[in-house]
């Protein structure tokens, strides 16, 4: 019998479970409302000038639609 030469591998014990995390602090409605208002104001301020810029950082990429002026009556 060949099974008698080798023994079964030993399984290590599993690591202990981590301690449970404490519950997160509860925010009051006033804190939540203030945070939401601050976030809304920040987003409005960030998008304020964005809507007025009509070109990219590279400038206008299209050909211009300019006409050559002519003298009247010629």
HELIX and SHEET records of a PDB file:
HELIX    1   1 UNK A   29  UNK A   47  1                                  19    
HELIX    2   2 UNK A   50  UNK A   52  5                                   3    
END                                                                             
